[in-house]
Amino acid sequence: MTEPTRRDFLYIATGAMGAVGVAGVAWPLINQMNPDAATLAAGAPVEVDVSSVEPGQQIVVKWRGKPHFVRHLTEAEIKAAKDLPAGDQKDPAPADQRLGGPEGEGDGSEAWTVVAANCTHLGCVPTMVNGSIEGWSCPCHGSIFDVAGRILSGPAPVNLPLPPYVFASEEVLVIGSDTAGA
Amino acid sequence: MSGGHSSYQPTSGIGKWMDARLPLPRLLYDSFVSYPVPRNLNTWYTFGGILALMLVSQIVTGIVLAMHYIPQVDQAFESVHLIRRDVNGGNILQIWHAVGASMFFVAVYVHIFRGLYYGSYKAPREVLWILGVIIYLLMMATAFMGYVLPWGQMSLWGATVITGFFSAIPLVGEGLQEFLLGGYAVGQPTLNRFFSLHYLLPFMIAGVVILHVWALHVTGQTNPTGIDVKSGQDTVAFTPYATIKDAFALVVFFILFAYFIFYLPDYLGHADNYIQADSLKTPAHIVPEWYFLPFYAILRAVTFNIGIPFTDIVLIDSKLGGVLAMFGSIAILAFLPWLDTSRVRSANYRPLYKQFFWLFVIVCIILGYLGSRPAEGWYVIFSQIFTFWYFAHFLIILPVLGLIEKPLPMPASITEAVLAKKGGAASTPDGAAAAPETKS
């Protein structure tokens, strides 16, 4: 090995600057694929009137282009959610973390399930089933979720995610923000 | 493209002038006229040519369709149906392209299984084989993105499921998925970019096909005996022998193709894709196109987390596990030249491998069937069993077979094998003529 010369240093420095330049030119060509400003702006919170949703009913609310389940639980469903043993859950979470509702309503504050409706496996929308189980079943790959959106079986690794949400009043649900003033 | 000497003799003045400047006619002559091919190639060896024409067919119909298609979420679905109703000849063109995708995969699967049966991936053809795997991957990407463009229910939910694979990657997955989709969910940016890429990828396939053919012409073709060409007697000229044989097979294949276009135009499609995409409602039973079904079954077979036994520590959750198994089932093909330890190429002389080959074909077909079924009950359990077999074929059976199998006696040359088969007066020194010539 001969001693590196000043010329070697210049070659490497030139090559390195060239690589930085190529990366700088390539970046906008790659970054253009990320969500654009309009898409990001459309991610603002949405308000929904839920006064007509009776216990046992659910509506689907679109936020950020994705469906979200808003389900008003019946007494029996609340009880089933609370009694579900942790051993039956793949991603254990107590019912009170999963359920919500308007403030100061007593039991009413646990009468709602608000979850992202895309299966955590590969994003299909599960359908409600009332039969041997109470909850959602994903038609794509067979994942089963309970009425609080917790994964019971199938390939989905975690529970249906909870979006940030808040009941601004008894009738109005805000999805996309968890502070009442928003 | 041929490695050896050239026998091209330009006769005309223009021919000589061109040959001294850009010897393109010489390249074509050496590659497709005088190029020597083994004299015993059978029908299974015609699918390479069929595939080349299928690529041309897809590119030509695709360019024409792009003149009428609108990549916009409110209009895409309708524009495809207007192509079928209003565009002159559009009902044939759209179906030609859609059925063509299926026929392309029919041909590629025959081509791949032919390679598996005759050991076409073995030295010195590893690079040729790997280029083929790359073409296959590009075909899958192209077909997937093309299926999204009509913007039906299966388009949207197929796109959601397949881009969901990337969200399984730890840490960067969610961001990567949003990067690919251009949003939080499959939408306008997704459709737009898939249209752009669907137009680009076939030309990339064409580029890799040129490398594939180049690599083929360096090593020469395999043949049903799997033994190397030893003399000029073992070969015939590409033209007319291979060209006519390829052309005949092509005509037969295109009769099948035309039958589907004219008599079963929507048979290979899915009814749900004739409903416009709805991001709030997943079809009750979502399946990919038939050519992806075996991989879909493998994806769904992993319903369990993989962790450290007797602890709650999860190393690979079921989602990532399924995605890894699915990509692994394709990636493993690239390692096949080194997984198969037998030096004998052709299954005709490998009595055990021949049986395991056909078992593997059956396993792939069963996986395809399971992929079309709902993911519940026994279907899941059988998917797991056959997924295990799929991987065991490559990781256990092939390495072990090469060590324990006793190959049958091989003929001394291709010529000898051909003459023995014809019952002619071949010089048959030893028991070589007893080699079975069971056709697959």
Interface residues (C-beta under 8 A of the other chain):
Chain A: M33 N34 P35 D36 T39 G43 V60 K62 R64 G65 K66 P67 K90 N118 T120 H121 L122 G123 C124 V125 P126 T127 C138 P139 C140 H141 G142 S153 G154 P155 A156 P157 V158
Chain B: W157 T160 V161 I162 T163 G164 F165 S167 E178 F179 L180 L181 G182 G183 Y184 A185 G187 P189 R193 S279 L280 K281 T282 P283 A284 H285 I286 L299 R300 V302 T303 N305 D317 S318 K319 L320 G322 P374 A375 E376 V380
